[in-house]
């Protein structure tokens, strides 16, 4: 299991240049990737980059609320862990940003069988798949008995990860079968 700590994040511009992201995982590391996990800073209204052929999950980590227009319908992300799922070729834009936000972005090829969701504590989970990721949004989160710092991401291929969340903790998980 590899853990990506926030201290390792390297900022890079969005594909469309309208914002900044921090890529945590790109698997495989070449293009086209099958899975990409990143954290984006949304500081002002802006269009999102399109990624045809992918399903995208977006979860609010900090800040907001943020209003997203997704193919003409609005979604408001107001609290940590609030999220939306949309097609990579959808027309998406942040249309209102009350306060700058930081958002978790998970992109997975539509060819893969995927489960991506929010877990809330107190709870325990055993996750297994060809790929498993656990992202600590808030509170005490452990992955395979290792405490995860806030906004750290545990990542593994072909292994099980036991996840423990204390009361009030929030984590996003990705399981690819």
HELIX and SHEET records of a PDB file:
HELIX    1   1 UNK A    6  UNK A    8  5                                   3    
SHEET    1   A 5 UNK A   2  UNK A   4  0                                        
SHEET    2   A 5 UNK A 153  UNK A 157 -1                                        
SHEET    3   A 5 UNK A 131  UNK A 138 -1                                        
SHEET    4   A 5 UNK A 170  UNK A 176 -1                                        
SHEET    5   A 5 UNK A 114  UNK A 120 -1                                        
SHEET    1   B 6 UNK A  11  UNK A  13  0                                        
SHEET    2   B 6 UNK A  20  UNK A  27 -1                                        
SHEET    3   B 6 UNK A  35  UNK A  42 -1                                        
SHEET    4   B 6 UNK A 101  UNK A 109 -1                                        
SHEET    5   B 6 UNK A  54  UNK A  62 -1                                        
SHEET    6   B 6 UNK A  83  UNK A  87 -1                                        
SHEET    1   C 4 UNK A  46  UNK A  47  0                                        
SHEET    2   C 4 UNK A  92  UNK A  97 -1                                        
SHEET    3   C 4 UNK A  66  UNK A  70 -1                                        
SHEET    4   C 4 UNK A  73  UNK A  77 -1                                        
SHEET    1   D 4 UNK A 123  UNK A 128  0                                        
SHEET    2   D 4 UNK A 160  UNK A 165 -1                                        
SHEET    3   D 4 UNK A 141  UNK A 143 -1                                        
SHEET    4   D 4 UNK A 146  UNK A 148 -1                                        
END                                                                             
